[in-house]
Amino acid sequence: MYSRRFFLSAAAAALAAPAALANAPKTSLRPQARAAAGSVTAVPQAGASSSLKALLARSGLSGQVACAVAEVQTGNELEAHSGEEALPPASVAKALTALYALDTLGANHRFATRVLATGTVTGGVLKGDLILAGGGDPMLNSDHLAQLASALKKAGIREVRGAFKVWDGALPRVRSIDAGQPDHVGYSPAVAGIALNFNRVHFEWKRAGSSWNVSMDARTEKYRPEVSMARMKVARRALPVYTYADRNGVDSWTVASQALGKGGSRWLPVRRPAEYAADVFRTMVRAHGIKLKSAKRISSLPTATLLAQHHSPPLDMMLKAMLKYSNNLMAEMIGMMATAKRGKTPKGLKDSAAEMSRWVRAKYGVTAIRMVDHSGLGEASRVAPNAMLKVLVAAYKAGRLKPLLKSFPMRDANGRVNKNHPIKVAAKTGTLNFVSGLGGFLTTSSGTVLAFAIFAADTKARSRISRAERERPKGAKSWNKKAKRLQQQLIERWGQSYGT
């Protein structure tokens, strides 16, 4: 069993690898007059609309900005600018995915990874095939495979005479969450019905004379099993830093020698999730004296006997971690598993996201939400602030989303976190190159709770970025800094205007 503290601390360790700017989780005025308890009355103020426009103009942001704020008890919109303008939401989209999954799967849902057997077991010998079957668990790691291997031995298995097979058919296989991202970025791995270590492999290098020693492994804090399905070769060059190719079923990488220095490491995406999980499971089983043949990926599950299984934490705990660390793979796998649960077997991310968009329209009565994935990494998704407000207000009243959102730190004039700030914010951030979003709830000093959504995007600047530059494009960092500053200014404006 998992305690909430144990799970979140483990998630922090697993998810703390650098996310890079492409998806790094960061970051007319009508003041209310108090009426009867629990209600809010909007009072117009001269020049309020122009002051909001002036604030937006002073931000220095290129592109478009759209925002809106509402009182959660009544749902009344208090202020908006281009509230009907649908812009890319970036990772704010994960808030929608969380609600979609909760509504479809339920807060206590757990995903199961199973070890199955065909044939009979006699005297510890399996006269049939052994199958590692994925169940859509995005948090499966090498430790869990070690536990399954141990459970296999405890079940009395000491020899497998048949084939070793792996099934990832609970979800369609997607090579990369966003095909427009560089091959080497860890936040856009492959997606399938089985995942291991967030479908990332650990690459480490150390200088050895005139060359380097390199390794590829599936490490956790406890284990460091080397893998054979991903290989790295140092190439004598300056650029590109990385190249990738699928060669005979192996993730084949090269890295530029001039980029390595004395030593270092980073997580690289896995493009063959089933083969990755099977590779590590073979290693874990071999440690118990059980030898398995090379894995064969299968498209359907035969009738089989359950030998061992691992369950994920409850869904609500997983969603809290997904939102806190803005993990793309978790969002995509959980979102697609929800779609499958609804009886709509998804063909891919876009197909599943379209089903989620239909669900949003049916449940919340909004049309200005059109998603192409569940994580927000795809730049073609569009969400209007007014539509997001309706979702947030309804979710607040149902008590479903706010407990899952992380605290958004307010800062002083020098950019330092102000722990004593009178406004408290729980929100989901979203960051792509030249795209920034923030959506959630702010509590004013008087206790009034407001829902808000802020989206900013310079789609023209983003369209000029080449695929190779997507990890750290010129100008994106300074643009993002301006967007974050504007978000805080808007929150302070709303908190002061509607909190007295």
BATI-380499 format. One record per residue (C-alpha): residue in three letters; y, z, x. Coordinates in Angstrom, 3 decimals, always signed. Each point is the difference from the previous one (the first is absolute). Layout:
N
LODO  ALA  Y  Z  X
...
***
This chain:
500
LODO  MET  +0.000  +0.000  +0.000
LODO  TYR  +3.541  -0.711  +1.141
LODO  SER  +2.913  +2.415  -0.210
LODO  ARG  +3.355  -1.645  -0.600
LODO  ARG  +1.348  +1.363  +3.298
LODO  PHE  -3.030  -1.243  +1.950
LODO  PHE  +0.189  -3.435  -1.556
LODO  LEU  +3.710  -0.505  +0.590
LODO  SER  -0.194  +1.236  +3.590
LODO  ALA  -2.918  -2.354  +0.650
LODO  ALA  +1.872  -2.831  -1.658
LODO  ALA  +3.021  +0.719  +2.170
LODO  ALA  -2.064  -0.356  +3.157
LODO  ALA  -1.646  -3.189  -1.189
LODO  LEU  +3.114  -1.648  -1.363
LODO  ALA  +2.500  +0.971  +2.645
LODO  ALA  -0.407  -3.176  +2.081
LODO  PRO  +3.293  -1.936  +0.265
LODO  ALA  +0.617  -2.125  -3.078
LODO  ALA  +2.769  -2.143  +1.514
LODO  LEU  +3.068  -1.164  -1.856
LODO  ALA  -1.873  -2.449  -2.203
LODO  ASN  -1.209  +2.893  -2.103
LODO  ALA  +1.164  +3.237  +1.573
LODO  PRO  +0.201  +2.793  -2.555
LODO  LYS  +3.784  +1.231  +0.203
LODO  THR  +2.483  -0.408  -1.032
LODO  SER  +16.106  -3.175  -18.809
LODO  LEU  +0.226  +3.783  +0.686
LODO  ARG  -0.044  +2.143  -3.140
LODO  PRO  -0.145  +3.707  +0.990
LODO  GLN  -1.960  +2.082  -2.467
LODO  ALA  +1.416  +2.753  -2.167
LODO  ARG  -2.365  +2.764  -1.031
LODO  ALA  -0.981  -0.191  -3.629
LODO  ALA  -2.867  +1.804  -1.681
LODO  ALA  -2.728  +1.312  +2.258
LODO  GLY  -2.259  -2.757  +1.284
LODO  SER  +2.396  -2.854  -0.834
LODO  VAL  +2.486  -2.020  +2.002
LODO  THR  +3.094  -1.764  -1.252
LODO  ALA  +1.600  -2.742  +2.100
LODO  VAL  +3.787  +0.178  +0.328
LODO  PRO  +1.828  -3.147  +1.215
LODO  GLN  +2.326  +0.317  +2.963
LODO  ALA  +2.662  -2.533  +0.888
LODO  GLY  -0.633  -1.970  +3.166
LODO  ALA  -3.590  +1.178  +0.323
LODO  SER  -1.527  -3.489  +0.053
LODO  SER  +2.431  -1.196  +2.638
LODO  SER  -0.696  +3.064  +2.168
LODO  LEU  -3.724  -0.802  -0.038
LODO  LYS  +0.726  -3.571  +1.030
LODO  ALA  +2.223  +1.285  +2.785
LODO  LEU  -2.787  +2.276  +1.233
LODO  LEU  -2.427  -2.907  +0.082
LODO  ALA  +2.542  -2.199  +1.767
LODO  ARG  +0.618  +2.633  +2.678
LODO  SER  -3.717  +0.112  +0.822
LODO  GLY  +0.312  -3.221  +1.966
LODO  LEU  -3.394  -1.159  -1.269
LODO  SER  -0.596  -3.733  -0.165
LODO  GLY  -2.019  -1.344  -2.918
LODO  GLN  -0.345  +1.714  -3.374
LODO  VAL  -0.030  +3.594  -1.186
LODO  ALA  -1.209  +1.097  -3.434
LODO  CYS  -0.187  +3.587  -1.216
LODO  ALA  -0.180  +2.146  -3.119
LODO  VAL  -0.232  +3.670  -0.935
LODO  ALA  -1.054  +1.731  -3.218
LODO  GLU  -0.398  +3.502  -1.404
LODO  VAL  -3.720  +0.698  -0.336
LODO  GLN  +0.053  +2.074  -3.196
LODO  THR  +1.736  -2.630  -2.125
LODO  GLY  -0.650  -3.117  +2.059
LODO  ASN  +3.693  -0.882  -0.315
LODO  GLU  +1.251  -2.221  +2.792
LODO  LEU  +3.014  +1.604  +1.662
LODO  GLU  +1.048  -2.639  +2.492
LODO  ALA  -1.256  -3.344  +1.272
LODO  HIS  +0.975  -2.910  +2.210
LODO  SER  -1.926  -3.252  -0.519
LODO  GLY  -2.616  +2.099  -1.760
LODO  GLU  -1.757  -3.071  -1.388
LODO  GLU  -0.193  -1.688  +3.424
LODO  ALA  -3.629  -0.103  +1.165
LODO  LEU  -0.326  +0.443  +3.773
LODO  PRO  -2.921  +0.666  +2.381
LODO  PRO  -1.018  +3.665  -0.420
LODO  ALA  -1.830  +0.350  +3.349
LODO  SER  -2.114  +3.173  -0.016
LODO  VAL  +1.703  +1.428  -3.087
LODO  ALA  -2.683  -2.147  -1.640
LODO  LYS  -2.562  +2.630  +0.984
LODO  ALA  +1.435  +2.304  -2.674
LODO  LEU  -1.028  -2.603  -2.591
LODO  THR  -3.441  -0.280  +1.586
LODO  ALA  -0.427  +3.780  -0.154
LODO  LEU  +0.776  +0.055  -3.725
LODO  TYR  -2.285  -2.995  -0.595
LODO  ALA  -2.894  +1.694  +1.779
LODO  LEU  +0.511  +3.350  -1.733
LODO  ASP  +0.100  -1.646  -3.415
LODO  THR  -3.090  -2.116  +0.679
LODO  LEU  -2.234  +2.133  +2.226
LODO  GLY  +1.190  +3.539  -0.657
LODO  ALA  +1.238  +2.693  +2.380
LODO  ASN  -3.489  +1.308  +0.799
LODO  HIS  -1.587  -3.356  +0.815
LODO  ARG  -1.863  -0.193  +3.318
LODO  PHE  -1.242  -3.073  +1.852
LODO  ALA  -3.564  +0.079  +1.375
LODO  THR  -1.440  -1.590  +3.143
LODO  ARG  -3.783  -0.120  -0.228
LODO  VAL  -3.016  -0.528  +2.216
LODO  LEU  -2.749  -1.734  -1.970
LODO  ALA  -3.589  -1.068  +0.661
LODO  THR  -2.248  -2.677  -1.375
LODO  GLY  -3.741  +0.371  +0.325
LODO  THR  -1.908  +3.218  +0.596
LODO  VAL  +0.241  +2.873  +2.474
LODO  THR  -3.292  +1.173  +1.479
LODO  GLY  -0.201  +2.590  +2.740
LODO  GLY  +3.690  -0.451  +0.800
LODO  VAL  -0.309  -3.794  +0.277
LODO  LEU  +2.080  -2.141  -2.352
LODO  LYS  -2.061  -3.093  -0.739
LODO  GLY  +2.948  -1.883  -1.361
LODO  ASP  +3.712  -0.551  +0.533
LODO  LEU  +2.742  +2.535  +0.622
LODO  ILE  +3.355  -0.751  -1.678
LODO  LEU  +3.438  +1.433  +0.709
LODO  ALA  +1.853  -0.528  -3.280
LODO  GLY  +3.766  +0.340  -0.230
LODO  GLY  +1.560  +1.413  -3.130
LODO  GLY  +3.675  -0.739  +0.574
LODO  ASP  +0.811  +3.219  +1.896
LODO  PRO  +3.103  -0.748  +2.123
LODO  MET  -0.254  +3.315  +1.872
LODO  LEU  -3.503  -0.403  +1.415
LODO  ASN  +0.013  +0.745  +3.735
LODO  SER  -2.405  +0.224  +2.924
LODO  ASP  -0.611  +3.713  -0.643
LODO  HIS  -1.272  -0.811  -3.470
LODO  LEU  -2.390  -2.635  +1.354
LODO  ALA  -1.284  +2.610  +2.446
LODO  GLN  -0.635  +2.322  -2.947
LODO  LEU  -1.873  -2.752  -1.838
LODO  ALA  -2.110  -0.651  +3.092
LODO  SER  -0.852  +3.700  +0.195
LODO  ALA  -0.870  +0.040  -3.698
LODO  LEU  -2.299  -2.971  +0.563
LODO  LYS  -1.959  +1.952  +2.600
LODO  LYS  -0.130  +3.054  -2.269
LODO  ALA  -1.433  -2.246  -2.717
LODO  GLY  -2.968  -0.514  +2.318
LODO  ILE  +0.748  -3.520  +1.220
LODO  ARG  -0.970  -0.608  +3.632
LODO  GLU  -0.717  -3.735  +0.003
LODO  VAL  +1.223  -3.044  -1.935
LODO  ARG  -2.300  -3.008  +0.133
LODO  GLY  +2.030  -2.228  -2.247
LODO  ALA  +3.477  -1.475  +0.377
LODO  PHE  +3.269  +1.869  +0.221
LODO  LYS  +2.471  -1.289  -2.560
LODO  VAL  +3.576  +0.798  -0.938
LODO  TRP  +1.624  -0.609  -3.387
LODO  ASP  +3.756  -0.284  -0.463
LODO  GLY  -0.092  -1.788  -3.348
LODO  ALA  +1.697  +2.730  -2.038
LODO  LEU  +3.200  -1.907  +0.828
LODO  PRO  +0.747  -3.544  +1.126
LODO  ARG  +0.526  -0.482  +3.727
LODO  VAL  +3.626  -0.687  +0.930
LODO  ARG  +0.698  -0.915  +3.630
LODO  SER  +3.455  +1.604  +0.130
LODO  ILE  +2.129  +1.841  -2.546
LODO  ASP  +2.906  -2.305  +0.840
LODO  ALA  -0.959  -3.198  +1.809
LODO  GLY  +3.604  -0.395  +1.131
LODO  GLN  -0.237  +3.021  +2.301
LODO  PRO  -0.923  -0.309  +3.709
LODO  ASP  -3.740  +0.219  +0.677
LODO  HIS  +0.235  +3.215  +2.014
LODO  VAL  +1.904  +2.340  -2.358
LODO  GLY  -2.153  +2.858  -1.237
LODO  TYR  +1.751  +0.332  -3.357
LODO  SER  -1.416  -3.347  -1.214
LODO  PRO  -3.782  +0.198  +0.552
LODO  ALA  -2.749  -1.665  -1.968
LODO  VAL  -1.011  +1.393  -3.394
LODO  ALA  -3.549  +0.210  -1.349
LODO  GLY  -2.277  +2.311  -1.942
LODO  ILE  -0.657  +2.050  +3.127
LODO  ALA  +2.572  +1.220  +2.501
LODO  LEU  -0.215  +2.131  +3.127
LODO  ASN  +2.875  +1.815  +1.705
LODO  PHE  +2.414  -1.903  -2.254
LODO  ASN  -1.510  -3.214  +1.396
LODO  ARG  +1.545  +0.587  +3.394
LODO  VAL  -1.679  -0.022  +3.410
LODO  HIS  +1.370  +1.966  +2.939
LODO  PHE  +0.930  -2.045  +3.075
LODO  GLU  +0.593  +1.919  +3.228
LODO  TRP  +0.806  -1.229  +3.507
LODO  LYS  +0.265  +1.637  +3.416
LODO  ARG  +1.096  -1.544  +3.271
LODO  ALA  -2.850  -0.467  +2.480
LODO  GLY  +1.230  -1.512  +3.270
LODO  SER  +1.279  -3.502  -0.661
LODO  SER  -1.577  -0.073  -3.490
LODO  TRP  -0.517  +2.250  -3.022
LODO  ASN  -2.901  +1.781  -1.637
LODO  VAL  +0.071  -0.654  -3.741
LODO  SER  -1.961  +1.498  -2.870
LODO  MET  -0.287  -0.544  -3.755
LODO  ASP  -1.287  +2.916  -2.039
LODO  ALA  -0.060  +1.579  -3.457
LODO  ARG  +1.318  +3.367  +1.060
LODO  THR  +0.721  +3.135  -1.918
LODO  GLU  +0.827  +3.396  +1.468
LODO  LYS  -3.749  +0.704  +0.190
LODO  TYR  -1.608  -3.360  +0.861
LODO  ARG  +0.867  -3.074  +2.069
LODO  PRO  -2.724  -2.562  -0.723
LODO  GLU  +0.572  -3.291  +1.796
LODO  VAL  -0.315  -3.139  -2.099
LODO  SER  -1.421  -3.436  +0.727
LODO  MET  +1.522  -1.857  -2.955
LODO  ALA  +3.499  +0.145  +1.572
LODO  ARG  +0.652  -1.030  +3.591
LODO  MET  +3.049  -0.139  +2.228
LODO  LYS  +0.736  -2.197  +3.022
LODO  VAL  +3.018  +0.389  +2.289
LODO  ALA  +1.722  -3.358  +0.541
LODO  ARG  +2.343  -0.723  +2.912
LODO  ARG  +3.152  -0.808  -1.939
LODO  ALA  +3.244  +1.460  -1.319
LODO  LEU  -0.018  -1.301  -3.580
LODO  PRO  -1.328  +0.127  -2.630
LODO  VAL  -0.931  +3.654  +0.327
LODO  TYR  -3.107  -0.406  -2.199
LODO  THR  -2.149  -2.843  -1.255
LODO  TYR  -2.839  +0.249  -2.519
LODO  ALA  -2.956  -2.206  -0.861
LODO  ASP  -3.182  +0.435  -2.020
LODO  ARG  -2.711  -1.148  +2.398
LODO  ASN  -3.595  +0.084  -1.193
LODO  GLY  +0.591  +2.963  -2.258
LODO  VAL  +1.961  +1.997  +2.571
LODO  ASP  +3.675  +1.020  -0.117
LODO  SER  +1.034  -1.518  +3.340
LODO  TRP  +3.329  +1.151  +1.422
LODO  THR  +1.961  -0.777  +3.118
LODO  VAL  +2.954  +1.984  +1.312
LODO  ALA  +2.696  -1.043  +2.447
LODO  SER  -0.400  +1.721  +3.377
LODO  GLN  +3.755  +0.263  +0.470
LODO  ALA  +0.270  +2.117  -3.155
LODO  LEU  -2.489  +2.689  +1.013
LODO  GLY  +1.600  +2.114  +2.716
LODO  LYS  -2.069  +2.863  +1.410
LODO  GLY  -1.730  +0.928  -3.206
LODO  GLY  +0.294  +0.610  -3.726
LODO  SER  -1.609  -0.550  -3.380
LODO  ARG  +0.635  -1.282  -3.506
LODO  TRP  -1.881  -0.599  -3.225
LODO  LEU  -0.805  -3.626  -0.806
LODO  PRO  -1.032  -1.320  -3.415
LODO  VAL  -3.620  -0.758  -0.821
LODO  ARG  -0.693  -3.376  -1.632
LODO  ARG  -3.726  +0.560  -0.673
LODO  PRO  -0.245  +3.392  -1.766
LODO  ALA  -3.701  -0.150  -0.914
LODO  GLU  -1.052  -0.883  +3.526
LODO  TYR  +2.270  +2.736  +1.401
LODO  ALA  -1.467  +2.738  -2.193
LODO  ALA  -3.559  -1.207  +0.639
LODO  ASP  +0.593  -0.094  +3.770
LODO  VAL  +1.133  +3.631  +0.070
LODO  PHE  -2.719  +1.162  -2.406
LODO  ARG  -2.678  -1.511  +2.266
LODO  THR  +1.426  +2.028  +2.883
LODO  MET  +0.016  +3.211  -2.022
LODO  VAL  -3.566  -0.545  -1.211
LODO  ARG  -1.201  -0.844  +3.502
LODO  ALA  +1.209  +3.427  +1.137
LODO  HIS  -2.709  +1.443  -2.292
LODO  GLY  -2.706  -2.203  +1.497
LODO  ILE  +0.014  -2.559  -2.811
LODO  LYS  +0.355  -3.617  +1.121
LODO  LEU  +1.430  -2.579  -2.374
LODO  LYS  +0.018  -3.762  +0.330
LODO  SER  +3.309  -1.868  +0.158
LODO  ALA  +1.715  +0.223  -3.362
LODO  LYS  -0.062  -2.750  -2.582
LODO  ARG  +2.760  -0.137  -2.609
LODO  ILE  -1.291  -0.475  -3.561
LODO  SER  +1.878  -1.185  -3.075
LODO  SER  -1.943  +1.944  -2.629
LODO  LEU  -1.883  +3.274  -0.182
LODO  PRO  -3.736  -0.011  -0.712
LODO  THR  -1.792  +2.788  -1.847
LODO  ALA  -0.174  +2.817  +2.525
LODO  THR  -0.544  +3.727  +0.481
LODO  LEU  +2.857  +2.310  +0.956
LODO  LEU  -0.565  +1.797  +3.311
LODO  ALA  +3.450  +1.443  +0.722
LODO  GLN  +3.582  -0.312  -1.167
LODO  HIS  +3.524  +1.047  +0.898
LODO  HIS  +2.705  +0.626  -2.599
LODO  SER  +3.716  -0.405  +0.588
LODO  PRO  +2.477  +2.736  -0.929
LODO  PRO  +1.253  -0.048  -3.617
LODO  LEU  +2.326  -2.874  -0.823
LODO  ASP  +3.106  +2.131  -0.518
LODO  MET  -0.324  +1.402  +3.536
LODO  MET  -0.489  -3.487  +1.392
LODO  LEU  +3.054  -1.299  -1.836
LODO  LYS  +2.139  +2.826  +1.360
LODO  ALA  -1.006  -1.020  +3.528
LODO  MET  +0.481  -3.699  -0.789
LODO  LEU  +3.558  +0.638  -1.189
LODO  LYS  +0.864  +2.397  +2.807
LODO  TYR  -1.187  -2.258  +2.814
LODO  SER  +0.565  -3.304  -1.833
LODO  ASN  -3.417  -1.326  +0.940
LODO  ASN  -0.386  -3.628  -1.059
LODO  LEU  -3.791  -0.182  +0.111
LODO  MET  -0.331  +3.025  -2.267
LODO  ALA  +2.338  -1.574  -2.527
LODO  GLU  -1.821  -3.332  -0.022
LODO  MET  -3.521  +1.418  -0.227
LODO  ILE  +0.872  +2.600  -2.629
LODO  GLY  +1.980  -2.547  -1.997
LODO  MET  -2.817  -2.551  +0.020
LODO  MET  -2.606  +2.628  -0.839
LODO  ALA  +2.125  +0.932  -3.018
LODO  THR  +0.109  -3.640  -1.069
LODO  ALA  -3.772  -0.275  +0.358
LODO  LYS  -0.388  +3.147  -2.117
LODO  ARG  +2.003  -1.726  -2.734
LODO  GLY  -2.658  -2.717  -0.109
LODO  LYS  +2.205  -2.571  +1.726
LODO  THR  -1.921  -0.802  +3.181
LODO  PRO  +2.847  -1.010  +2.332
LODO  LYS  -0.191  -3.196  +2.032
LODO  GLY  +2.489  +1.383  +2.497
LODO  LEU  +3.145  +2.074  +0.406
LODO  LYS  +2.253  -2.301  -2.014
LODO  ASP  -2.448  -0.138  -2.891
LODO  SER  -0.363  +3.791  -0.066
LODO  ALA  +3.769  +0.535  +0.277
LODO  ALA  +0.525  -2.329  -2.957
LODO  GLU  -2.296  +2.220  -2.057
LODO  MET  +2.017  +3.043  +1.077
LODO  SER  +3.207  -1.784  -1.035
LODO  ARG  -1.510  -0.662  -3.437
LODO  TRP  -0.934  +3.666  -0.237
LODO  VAL  +3.589  +1.028  +0.833
LODO  ARG  +1.348  -2.271  -2.724
LODO  ALA  -2.435  +1.329  -2.590
LODO  LYS  +0.401  +3.691  +0.857
LODO  TYR  +3.727  +0.212  +0.712
LODO  GLY  +1.415  -2.999  -1.859
LODO  VAL  +1.698  -1.549  +3.043
LODO  THR  -0.144  -3.609  +1.153
LODO  ALA  +2.013  +0.017  +3.227
LODO  ILE  -2.905  +1.172  +2.159
LODO  ARG  -2.064  -2.761  +1.615
LODO  MET  -2.312  +1.022  +2.834
LODO  VAL  -2.005  -2.107  +2.475
LODO  ASP  -1.841  +2.962  +1.526
LODO  HIS  -0.353  +3.770  -0.401
LODO  SER  +1.714  +1.128  +3.209
LODO  GLY  +3.317  -1.860  -0.128
LODO  LEU  -0.649  -1.722  +3.325
LODO  GLY  +0.155  -3.433  -1.617
LODO  GLU  +3.624  -1.114  -0.164
LODO  ALA  -0.452  -1.981  -3.241
LODO  SER  -0.299  +3.127  -2.191
LODO  ARG  +3.019  +0.717  -2.189
LODO  VAL  +1.151  +3.154  -1.813
LODO  ALA  +3.289  +0.604  -1.823
LODO  PRO  +1.565  +3.490  +0.189
LODO  ASN  +0.302  +0.263  -3.788
LODO  ALA  -3.709  -0.735  -0.415
LODO  MET  -0.935  +2.495  +2.702
LODO  LEU  +2.145  +2.634  -1.724
LODO  LYS  -1.974  -0.327  -3.229
LODO  VAL  -3.236  +0.488  +1.903
LODO  LEU  +1.358  +3.001  +1.904
LODO  VAL  +1.369  +1.713  -3.107
LODO  ALA  -3.281  -0.427  -1.882
LODO  ALA  -2.013  +1.164  +3.008
LODO  TYR  +2.204  +3.078  +0.381
LODO  LYS  -0.492  +0.989  -3.615
LODO  ALA  -3.769  -0.399  +0.419
LODO  GLY  +0.090  +2.138  +3.160
LODO  ARG  -1.931  -2.614  +1.967
LODO  LEU  +2.098  -1.304  +2.878
LODO  LYS  +2.517  +2.552  +1.259
LODO  PRO  -2.662  +2.453  +1.290
LODO  LEU  -1.419  -2.799  +2.171
LODO  LEU  +3.278  -1.086  +1.591
LODO  LYS  +1.145  +1.339  +3.350
LODO  SER  +3.327  +1.684  +0.583
LODO  PHE  +2.743  -2.370  +1.122
LODO  PRO  +2.240  +1.770  +2.552
LODO  MET  +3.744  +0.010  -0.541
LODO  ARG  +2.079  -0.241  +3.174
LODO  ASP  +3.409  +1.063  +1.269
LODO  ALA  +2.747  -2.269  +1.313
LODO  ASN  -1.729  -0.173  +3.394
LODO  GLY  -3.312  -1.064  -1.466
LODO  ARG  -1.682  +3.375  +0.464
LODO  VAL  -2.258  +1.374  -2.739
LODO  ASN  +1.826  +2.539  -2.156
LODO  LYS  -2.658  +2.369  -1.348
LODO  ASN  +2.624  +1.867  -2.042
LODO  HIS  +1.357  -3.048  -1.790
LODO  PRO  +0.632  +0.844  -3.680
LODO  ILE  -1.655  -3.223  -1.203
LODO  LYS  -3.799  -0.135  +0.226
LODO  VAL  -1.752  -3.358  -0.033
LODO  ALA  -3.625  -1.029  -0.514
LODO  ALA  -0.390  -3.739  +0.433
LODO  LYS  -1.950  -2.961  +1.371
LODO  THR  +1.636  -1.962  +2.768
LODO  GLY  -0.556  -3.664  +0.716
LODO  THR  +0.837  -1.978  +3.128
LODO  LEU  -0.548  -3.601  +0.994
LODO  ASN  +2.104  -2.036  +2.374
LODO  PHE  +3.383  -0.356  -1.771
LODO  VAL  -1.433  +1.698  -3.094
LODO  SER  +0.460  +3.663  -0.911
LODO  GLY  -0.917  +1.891  -3.149
LODO  LEU  +0.021  +3.547  -1.292
LODO  GLY  -1.154  +1.211  -3.377
LODO  GLY  -0.713  +3.423  -1.429
LODO  PHE  +1.726  +3.156  -1.199
LODO  LEU  +2.957  +2.109  +1.059
LODO  THR  +0.692  +3.518  -1.152
LODO  THR  +3.660  +0.961  -0.024
LODO  SER  +1.361  +3.437  +0.978
LODO  SER  +0.087  +0.954  -3.678
LODO  GLY  -3.630  -0.991  -0.562
LODO  THR  +0.568  -3.320  -1.773
LODO  VAL  -2.713  -2.495  +0.893
LODO  LEU  +0.900  -3.681  +0.339
LODO  ALA  -2.222  -3.015  +0.566
LODO  PHE  +1.354  -2.733  +2.243
LODO  ALA  -0.921  -3.306  +1.623
LODO  ILE  +1.817  -1.710  +2.871
LODO  PHE  -1.014  -3.414  +1.346
LODO  ALA  +1.740  -1.978  +2.734
LODO  ALA  -1.078  -3.306  +1.498
LODO  ASP  +1.353  -2.779  +2.173
LODO  THR  -2.621  -2.609  -0.813
LODO  LYS  +1.830  -2.723  +1.934
LODO  ALA  -0.047  +2.022  +3.218
LODO  ARG  -3.647  +0.816  -0.590
LODO  SER  -0.914  -3.647  -0.539
LODO  ARG  +1.357  -0.872  +3.435
LODO  ILE  -2.441  +2.327  +1.803
LODO  SER  -2.903  -1.777  +1.655
LODO  ARG  -3.516  +1.402  -0.403
LODO  ALA  -0.068  +1.069  +3.635
LODO  GLU  +3.240  +2.009  -0.440
LODO  ARG  -1.090  +1.906  -3.097
LODO  GLU  -0.809  +3.234  +1.823
LODO  ARG  +3.504  +0.569  +1.472
LODO  PRO  +2.472  -2.717  -1.015
LODO  LYS  +3.541  +0.021  +1.285
LODO  GLY  +2.486  +1.707  -2.317
LODO  ALA  -2.578  +1.580  -2.314
LODO  LYS  +0.315  +3.507  +1.424
LODO  SER  +3.786  +0.185  -0.392
LODO  TRP  -0.205  -1.529  -3.498
LODO  ASN  -2.574  +2.588  -0.995
LODO  LYS  +2.167  +2.817  +1.344
LODO  LYS  +2.891  -1.140  -2.209
LODO  ALA  -2.336  -0.156  -3.007
LODO  LYS  -1.201  +3.565  +0.586
LODO  ARG  +3.575  +1.238  +0.326
LODO  LEU  +0.908  -1.682  -3.298
LODO  GLN  -2.999  +1.595  -1.737
LODO  GLN  +1.182  +3.467  +0.982
LODO  GLN  +3.568  -0.762  -1.079
LODO  LEU  -1.191  -1.152  -3.421
LODO  ILE  -2.184  +3.084  -0.430
LODO  GLU  +2.896  +2.279  +0.918
LODO  ARG  +2.280  -1.887  -2.384
LODO  TRP  -2.427  +0.413  -2.874
LODO  GLY  -0.849  +3.588  +0.814
LODO  GLN  +3.663  +1.032  +0.095
LODO  SER  +1.032  -2.055  -3.020
LODO  TYR  -2.810  +1.064  -2.326
LODO  GLY  -0.772  +3.461  +1.313
LODO  THR  +3.002  +2.032  -1.195
***
